[in-house]
């Protein structure tokens, strides 16, 4: 693990919600997160993978203090998320991008929408416009600054939503399935944007997804199932366990499956191949 202090840390995090019958009476509790420990260092790109119902989105909501633990602790930038006095500091430290950009975009003009967050934080007007311009440039949407968000494609809307979070200058951005509602072109746009932000702004990125190909550049992957972390490691370490991933109903990149099958047939190629180029190289090196 590279040096740097913890940006996000959870310790034995448990989150339970009450189950109710049709009359609204409490009939029991359900555990959505079950003793989860994660550790995200400043500047890292961390991916949290899992099938629907695995608890990954519930975990995301803890990082922004939308939810607070039933038991255990979540620290964001050193702040305990259960401390009401720190709520705004937590939310400014970890910006959240949701699945549906329509739920996050409220302005009638793109640049107004992006300026809304910093304005709420009390940023002076001159600085707001500077941040709006920088953020829209960072996500490649500056030429749309005077457009209505309603006229944009899904991928463009999501990039505007990301710009709105970037304008608040968080240290960490949590993206909760940001491409789930987008077509392949929109998905590519958003991922390219996130990559660029990491390089330019050095923000810590936590990506929640169930698309494998989105996480092959991550520093570390956590795989969740039924509220628990069931696998963790680098992409190579995680993707070298193809059968294990299938057990958790996760799609594995096709090239990884192909390499795994070839390996099972006795070909001497490394585990955890993630890209076509790697497979070609491995095959070319065979005698």
N, C-alpha and C positions, 0 to 999 in steps of 0.2 A: 504494500500500500504506500503510495507516495506521501511525502510529508504534507503538512497543512492541517489546520484545525478542523474539528467536526462542524460541518454546516448543518447537517441534520442527523440526529441520533435518536433511536427509539430503544427503550429498555423494557423488556417483558411487557410490551404493549398488548393490552386486552381491550376489546370493545364489544360490548353486548347491547343488544336492543331488545325491547319488550315485544313479545308476540301477543297480539290481541285477537279476540274472536269478533264475530260480526257486530256484536253489541258494544264492542270497544273495551271489554274486560280483559285485563292482563291474564294470559293463560300460560305464561312461561317466558323464558329468556332464550335468545339465540346468540351464539358467539360468532361475530363476523370476523374478528381478528383475535388470534389465539397465541399470545406470548411471542410477539414478533420483535426481533432485534435487527435493526439495520444501522449502518454507519456510513455516512456520506461525507467525504472530505471536500474542502473548498476546491472548486474548479473541476470536479469530476463529472463525468457523464455516467449516470446510473440508470439502469433499466429495470423496471419491475414488470415481470411477465406473469400472465395467468389467464385462465379461462374465465368466462363470465361466472360471477358468484364466488371467485377465488378470494375476494377481499382486497384486491389491489386498488380499486377506486376508493374504498372506505379508508384504506391506508393513506391515499393521496389527500383526502379531506382532513386528515389529522395534521398533515404537514403545514396546512394553511389555517389550522385551528377552526375549521368549519365544524369539525367534531373534536371532542376532547376525550381522553382515555377513560374507560371504566376503571381500569387498573393499569399500573405501569406509568412510564413517562415518555414524553416526546420533547426533545430540545431542538429548537431551530435557531441557528446562529447564537447558541448559548442560552437562549431564553426558553423557560418552561411554558409550554402552550396552555397550561391550566391557569396561569396567572392572569387574571382579567386586566391588570394594569399594563400588561405587555402585549395585549391582543393586536393593537395597530402595528407595533414594532415587528411582531411575528409576521403579520400579513404583508408588511412592507419588505421584510427580509425574503419571504418566499411568495413569489407571485404565482397565480394559478391560471392555467389555460384549460378550459373545459372542452368536452366532446363536441358540443353544438355551438358554433360561433354566434348563431342568432341569439342565444341566451346571454351573450356577453357584449354584444354590440348595441349601444343605446343611442348614439348620436345620429343625426340625419346627414351629416357630412363626415367623411373619413377623418379629416384632421381634428375635428371637434371631438370625435369619439376617442381618439388616441390621447387627447389632452385632458380628458375627463378625470383619469386617475391621478395624475400629478396635481390637478387643480384641487381635488379633494384632499390631497396631502398638504395643501397650503403653499405649493411652490409658486414663487413670483411669476407674473405673467410673461415677462421676457424670457425667463428660463423655460417656461412651459413650451413656448413656440420653438425654442432651440431643441428641447427634448423630442417634441413631436417630429420635427424635421429629421433629427438623427435616427429616431426609432423607425420612421417610415423608410428612410434610406437603408437601414440595417435589414429590413424585411423585404426590400425591393419593391415598395409600394408608393414611392414618393410622387410618381406621376399621377397617382389616383387621389391625391390629397383633397381635391375639391369635389370628388365624386360622391354620390350617395351610396352607402354600403349595400343598399338593397339591389343595386344593379351589378354587384360583383359576383363572381363565381364562388363556390364553396371554399376552394383553396385560397382565393384572394381574401375572403372574409376572415378565414382563420389566421392569415398572415396579419391582417389588421388587428385582430384580437390579441395576437402575440405582441404586436407593436405597442398596443395599449398597456400591456404588462411591462414591457421593456422600458417604456417611458417613466414608469415609477421607480426605475433603477433598483430592482431587487437584486440581492446577491445570488438568489437561487430561483430557478423557474421550474415549476411542476406542471407537466403537460399530461392531463388525464385523458388518454385515448384521443389525442387531437386529430387523428386522421380517420377515425372510425366512420364518419359520415361522408367522407370524401371519395371522389373517383381516383384512379391511379395517378392521374396528372396532378391533382390537388395534393395527394399524399406526398409525391416527390417534391413539390413546391415547399410544403411545410417542413419536410425533413432537411431540405437544403437550407432553409431559413434557420433552423435550429443549429445546424452545423456551423453556419456563418456566425451566428451569435456567440457560440462557444469560442470560436477563434478570435472574434473581434472584441467582444465584451468580457471575455473570461468568466462568464457566469457559470454557476453550477447548474447542471440540468438533470432533472429526474423525469424520466419518460415512462409512463404507464401504458402498456399496450399488450395486444396478443398477436401482433404481427412480428414474426421472427426477423424478417429482413431489415426491420427498423433498428435493430439493437446490435448489429454485428460490430459496430464501432464503439460500443460501450466499454467503459473501464471495468465495470462489474455488473453482473446480472443477478437479480433475485427472482426465483420462480416461486409463485404462491399457489397454494391449493387448499381449499377449505379453511382459509384464514391463517394458514401457517406458511412459513418459508420452508420449502421442501428441497430446494437446490440453490446453491449460490456459487459464484465463481466468475472467471473471465469468460467472454463468449466462447473461446476455444474449449475451456474446461466444461462448460455447460453443453455446448453443441456436440461434444464428442460422445455424449450419452443419449444417442438417438432414441433407443428403446424406452429409456426412462422418461424422456420428454413426451413421447407418444402416450405413455401411461397417464400423463396429466392432460391429455387431449390437446396438446399444442402442436401446431403445424411446424415442421422443421423445414428450413430452406431446401429446395429440391437438390441443389448441388451437394448439400451435406448428406442427404439420404443416399444419393448416388454413390458418393465416396464411401459411405458406411457399407453399402451393399458390396462394392468392389473389394473392400477390405475383408468382408466376411467370406468372399470368394477366394481369399488368399493373396490378394495383391498387396504388396508392401508399400502402403501409402499411410501418411500420418492421420491421426484422429482429429476431429473437430475442424474439418475444412469448411470455410464459410463463403468462399468466392470461387467463381468459375476459373479465374486465373490461377488460383492456388491448386485446383484440381489438375488443370492442364500441366502446370509445372511439375506436380508430383508424378503424373503419368509419363511425362517426358524423361524423368530421371530414372525410370525403371529400365533395367537391362533388357 
